[in-house]
Amino acid sequence: MFSLLVLAAAVSVSVGPAVPCATTVDSVAVAGEELTAALKSARQHTSRAVVHYSPETPWRCIGGAVTELARAHFRHVTYDPPFPKR
């Protein structure tokens, strides 16, 4: 599941393996153009986002989330859990 929850300080993005790259924004399922509109709306309140993911999450889902956040002009994107250091 891929979830976006608008918080006071950041947009929370959860990405999971169930339903390929399923997306929710503020607990509402969105896709395609709705995702873009939801992120642009959230961007009016904050420039920060947190991407939450599980080890089973495909990288294409995480990358898709980051791409959409970049298109919406989020300036600060962090990951939870942090990516392993190599």
C-alpha distance (Angstrom), angle and dihedral (degrees) to the residues before:
residue distance angle dihedral
M1 . . .
F2 3.77 . .
S3 3.81 111.4 .
L4 3.77 133.4 -178.7
L5 3.77 118.8 -164.9
V6 3.79 118.4 -179.2
L7 3.78 109.5 -134.0
A8 3.78 129.8 178.8
A9 3.79 92.0 -104.6
A10 3.81 103.9 27.1
V11 3.77 148.1 -1.8
S12 3.80 110.1 -103.5
V13 3.80 114.7 -142.6
S14 3.80 119.1 -169.0
V15 3.77 117.7 -169.4
G16 3.78 122.1 -171.3
P17 3.79 140.0 167.4
A18 3.83 97.9 -114.4
V19 3.80 114.4 101.2
P20 3.80 100.8 3.6
C21 3.79 106.3 -78.6
A22 3.82 94.5 -24.3
T23 3.79 109.5 -170.1
T24 3.78 133.0 -152.3
V25 3.79 128.0 179.8
D26 3.78 116.2 -164.6
S27 3.82 87.7 -11.7
V28 3.82 91.8 -55.1
A29 3.80 118.7 116.8
V30 3.82 112.2 -121.6
A31 3.79 136.0 172.3
G32 3.78 140.1 -176.3
E33 3.79 113.9 -16.5
E34 3.81 90.9 6.8
L35 3.81 89.0 61.0
T36 3.78 92.0 51.7
A37 3.81 91.8 48.4
A38 3.82 92.6 46.5
L39 3.81 92.0 51.1
K40 3.79 93.0 47.0
S41 3.79 89.0 50.8
A42 3.82 91.4 49.5
R43 3.80 90.2 47.5
Q44 3.81 89.5 64.2
H45 3.82 87.4 67.8
T46 3.81 102.5 39.4
S47 3.80 143.1 5.3
R48 3.83 93.6 -148.9
A49 3.79 130.1 90.5
V50 3.79 134.6 177.8
V51 3.81 119.8 -153.3
H52 3.82 112.6 -150.4
Y53 3.80 116.8 -166.3
S54 3.80 142.1 160.9
P55 3.81 126.5 -130.3
E56 3.82 89.1 -105.4
T57 3.80 93.1 57.8
P58 3.82 112.6 114.5
W59 3.80 113.2 -119.6
R60 3.80 90.0 -127.9
C61 3.82 88.8 63.9
I62 3.80 92.6 50.4
G63 3.81 90.7 44.6
G64 3.80 90.8 48.9
A65 3.79 90.4 52.4
V66 3.81 91.9 49.8
T67 3.81 91.1 47.3
E68 3.81 91.5 52.7
L69 3.82 90.9 46.9
A70 3.81 89.3 52.2
R71 3.81 91.3 49.4
A72 3.80 88.4 53.0
H73 3.84 88.6 52.1
F74 3.81 99.6 -114.6
R75 3.81 106.7 168.7
H76 3.82 101.8 -163.9
V77 3.80 121.6 44.6
T78 3.81 121.1 173.1
Y79 3.80 132.1 176.2
D80 3.79 132.7 -128.1
P81 2.92 113.7 -131.6
P82 3.80 93.5 27.1
F83 3.78 114.7 -118.6
P84 3.82 112.1 -95.0
K85 3.79 113.6 -95.6
R86 3.78 114.6 -119.2
